[in-house]
């Protein structure tokens, strides 16, 4: 027996490096060895910081629009849209481009970490600009710069799950991402609600809140940059210029990825519907139920406690369920529950009914966040994860702005003028119901089989 063991050891010692790597990575270069739970948590943790920043800063800006007279009464939705507009185009352009460049980057830190670190530092600078600006134009300018820096970090970061997580753990990793993203949303909204509440007595409340969310992001970034091992897998440049690599993000190859394109369209409408509730919450409470700044802040904190609990409860079970029955059925259920929650909020005669609708909406959001990443990671080409996960951000980045443009500026402000101040937020939530329906329809053509399994079938057939 001892001689046999020594014989195996000698074979392993003489094994070529390529063969040794083949035992730990699949044909796409994805690891096959299971990762410890602590490593999966570190990979996902930065999402808490990203979500905290964007939920917090936009909600704080909405509070300023409603209560500090940055815009005339009745123009809150248009003001929110104007602040978000330019930044959305920046996010759409930057994230796929930098994500693609990071696929080819070689540094001592790895290929993703330099972008994550630099982008997060710039986020702090631009958050300070948002916090200290006192005109609509200046706030919009710094939010646009924040979109640049944040997506400079996010594009490369989104490649981590397809890069590092073995196929058997994608569902769990997606669930953790959904959990941390949901918790980040709750943290951001809690900070924003506290800032709105305290703004009634402290003129610096919005400043403290804005910089507080920046600190949360910076700390979660350090956890990723210091502790996550990216491995050494990098796409070869083959002498190409960085400009040509940046342009690669937008070549026509992506048009052949039909399931990916349908999924981007589906998640755009689902995320637009999901953005309506948080985007409208300050306006909803202040306009529909006639609350002042302090009442709005206090009520939002209670509402967020309900939402946070429901999201947290929904995420991990939804992820586990998707491993058993598939990703798409869970997303369909999420769309149905989310649409019903928005409809209840739109029709709510009293605040208690709105709370029930918010709880249903939160369950739906938690389920979608848990499964969306798993489905996307399953179908994107693994060699170009930075690029494809960055392109998927077209849906993420534009959904919030469309929610503000159509749900806020077009629907809320218009209905407020037609039917009276306070009817608009209800109509905006109804618009969100339609978005959920469209998202479910566009999901149907998506083939959810893991890409590596589908490629294996094609090779076998040929």
C-alpha positions, 0 to 999 in steps of 0.5 A: 500500500505504501509503495502504491501511495508513493507511486501516485505521488511521483505521478502527480509530481511529474504531471505537467502544469497544464494537466494539473490545472485541468484537475481543478478547472473546467474547459472554460477555466472555471474552478471545480473545487468548492470554495469555503463559505467565508470566501464566497462571503468575501466575494459577495460583500462589496455588493453591500457597499455598492447597494448602500451607496446607490440606494442611499444617495438617490434616496437622500437626493429625493429627500432634498428634492421634496423638502429643501426646495431644489425644485418647485413643488410638483416637479420632484419627479422631473428633478430626480430624472434630470439628476440621474439622466447623464449618469445613466449613459455614463454607466452604460458606457463605462461598465462594459468597457472597463469590465472588458479591459479588466479581462486582459489586465495583468497586475500584482493585485490581479486583473480586477482589484486595481479598478475596484480600489481606484473606483471606490476612492473616487466614489468618496470624492464625488459623494462629498461633491453631492453632499455639499452641492446646493443647486440641481445642476451641481448635484446632477454633475456630481451624481454623473461623476459618481456613476463613472467612478462606481461603474469603473469599479463595478464592471471588473467586480461583476466578473468575480462569480463567473471567474472564481465560483464553481458551477455547483456553488453558483446558486449559493453565491448568487443567493449571497450576492442577493442577500448582501445587495438587499441588505445594502439597499436596506442600509442605504434607505435607513441612512437616507430615512434617518437623514430626512428625519433629522433634516427637520432639526439639523441642516447637516443631516444630508451631509452626514448621511451621504458620507456615511454611506460612502464609508460603508462602501469603502470598508466593504471594498477593503475586505474584497481587495485585501482578502479575495484571491483572484487566481492567475487566469487572464485573456491574452492580449496578443499585441493588441492595443488597449483601445482595440480591447476597449472597443471589443466590448461593443463589437457584434459578437454579443448579438449571437448570444440570444439568451443573454440578450433576452435576459438583459431585456427581461431584467431591464423591465423587472428592475424598472418595476422594482425601482419604482417602490424605492424611488417613489417611497419618499414622494409616496409618503409625503404626497399620498399621506401628507407627511412632513419631513420628520413623519416621512423619515420615521415612517420609512424607518418602520417600513424599511424594518418590514422590507429588510426582514422580508428580503432577508427571509426570501433570498437564501430559500429562493436561491436553494429552490432555483437549484432544484426547479430552475432559475426561471420559475423562481423569477416568474413567481417573483414577477407575480408577487412583485406586481401584486405588491405594487398594485396593493401600494397603488390602491392602499386606502390606509398605510397598513395596506401599503405596508402589506404591499411593501412586504410582498414587494420585498419578498419578490425583490429578494427572490429576484436578487437571489436568482438573477445573478445565478442565471446570468452567470450560467449563460455568459461566456466564461472567458469574457465575464467582465465584458458580458457582466458589464453589458448586463449593467445596461439593464441595471443602470438604465432601469432606475433612470427609466423608472424616474423618467416614466414613473416619476417625471412622465406619470407622477408629475403629469397625474399630479397636475391632472388629478391633484397632488398626491395621485401621481405616486399611485399611478407610478406604482401601477406603471411598475406593475406593467413593467413586471409583466413585460419582464416576465414575457421577455424571460420566456425565450431565455435558455437557462441551461448552464453554458458549459453544459450547452457547449458540451452538447454541441460538441457531442453532436458535432 
